Amino acid sequence: MIEKPSVLILCTGNSARSQMAEGLLKHICGDEFDVHSAGTRPIGVSPESIEVLAELGIDISSNRSKSVDSFADREFDYVLTVCDNAREKCPYFPARTKLVHHAFEDPWFAEGGHEDRLAAFRRVRDKIDAYLRDDFVKTVLGL
């Protein structure tokens, strides 16, 4: 059996950016890749991330926030860091792992009421989606 290429998406809290990127990439690539996300300091999946992906028909409600340490014994073909902090604190990966970095603003810190926060999460979701479709999937994954 041939293993699917694997992708690990990292951010600090594994609550928003990496969770949204995981859901979006699974949606874009279907079953062609084994996609996971983790954080350097996981804090739980944000309800806003779940809500804004549900607007696109993507269900991440059963996702859980994971530490990058939980993948210490696993090799990945690609590691995508979606924040500068995760890139700086990224653990060692074997030389064959392709490391890719693209920082996105953190919607976790958006101020205001629920609608203001959702607007910030939607903005970041859309930026991540555009990057994954226009750059990562075509240039890095070659699809």
C-alpha positions in Angstrom: 0.0 0.0 0.0 1.3 3.4 -1.0 1.2 6.1 1.7 -0.5 9.4 0.9 1.8 12.4 1.1 1.4 14.1 4.5 1.0 17.7 5.6 1.3 19.2 9.0 0.1 22.7 9.5 1.5 24.6 12.5 0.6 27.7 14.4 0.9 28.7 18.1 -2.4 27.8 19.7 -3.8 25.4 17.1 -7.1 27.2 17.7 -7.8 29.3 14.6 -5.3 29.6 11.6 -4.0 26.1 11.6 -7.4 24.6 12.3 -9.0 26.6 9.5 -6.1 25.7 7.1 -6.4 22.0 8.0 -10.2 22.0 7.2 -9.7 24.0 4.1 -6.8 21.8 2.7 -8.8 18.6 3.4 -11.7 20.2 1.5 -9.5 21.3 -1.4 -7.4 18.1 -1.7 -9.9 15.5 -0.7 -8.3 12.2 0.2 -5.1 12.9 -1.8 -3.2 14.0 1.3 -3.0 13.1 4.9 -3.5 16.5 6.6 -3.1 17.4 10.3 -2.6 20.5 12.3 -0.9 21.3 15.6 0.3 24.1 17.8 3.4 25.0 19.7 1.1 25.9 22.7 -2.3 24.4 22.0 -5.3 26.2 23.6 -8.4 24.6 22.1 -10.3 25.1 18.9 -12.0 28.5 18.7 -15.8 28.4 18.2 -15.4 31.2 15.5 -13.2 28.9 13.4 -15.8 26.2 13.6 -18.5 28.7 12.7 -16.8 30.4 9.7 -15.8 27.0 8.2 -19.3 25.7 8.6 -20.4 28.6 6.4 -18.5 26.9 3.6 -19.9 23.5 4.4 -16.7 22.4 6.1 -17.2 20.7 9.5 -14.3 20.9 12.0 -16.5 20.7 15.1 -14.9 17.4 16.1 -11.4 18.7 15.7 -9.3 19.0 18.8 -6.3 21.2 19.5 -3.1 19.2 19.5 0.5 19.8 20.5 3.2 19.5 17.8 4.9 17.2 20.4 2.1 14.6 19.7 3.6 14.2 16.2 7.2 13.8 17.4 7.6 10.3 16.1 5.9 11.0 12.8 7.5 12.1 9.5 5.8 14.6 7.3 6.4 15.4 3.6 5.4 19.0 4.2 5.2 21.3 7.2 3.4 24.6 6.7 3.8 27.2 9.4 1.1 29.8 9.3 2.5 32.2 11.9 6.0 33.6 12.6 6.0 32.3 16.2 5.4 28.7 15.0 8.2 29.1 12.4 10.6 30.3 15.1 9.7 27.5 17.5 9.2 24.8 14.9 10.8 21.5 16.0 13.4 19.7 14.0 12.1 17.8 11.0 14.1 15.4 8.8 15.8 16.9 5.8 13.3 15.3 3.4 10.5 17.4 4.9 9.7 20.4 2.9 9.2 23.4 5.2 6.9 26.2 4.0 6.0 29.4 5.7 3.2 31.9 5.1 2.2 34.1 8.1 -1.4 35.1 8.6 -2.8 37.6 11.1 -4.3 36.0 14.2 -8.0 36.5 14.4 -8.0 35.3 18.0 -7.2 38.8 19.1 -10.0 40.5 17.2 -11.9 43.0 19.4 -15.6 43.8 19.5 -18.7 41.7 19.7 -19.5 38.4 18.1 -20.1 39.8 14.6 -16.9 41.8 14.7 -14.9 38.7 15.7 -16.6 36.6 13.0 -15.7 39.3 10.4 -12.0 39.0 11.4 -12.2 35.2 11.3 -13.8 35.3 7.8 -11.2 37.6 6.5 -8.4 35.3 7.7 -10.3 32.2 6.5 -10.5 33.8 3.0 -6.8 34.7 3.0 -5.8 31.2 4.0 -8.2 29.7 1.4 -6.8 31.9 -1.4 -3.2 31.1 -0.4 -3.8 27.3 -0.2 -5.6 27.3 -3.6 -3.5 29.8 -5.5 0.0 29.0 -4.1 0.4 26.0 -1.8 -1.7 23.4 -3.7 -0.3 24.4 -7.1 3.3 25.4 -6.4 4.2 23.2 -3.4 2.0 20.2 -3.8 1.9 20.3 -7.6 -1.8 19.7 -8.1 
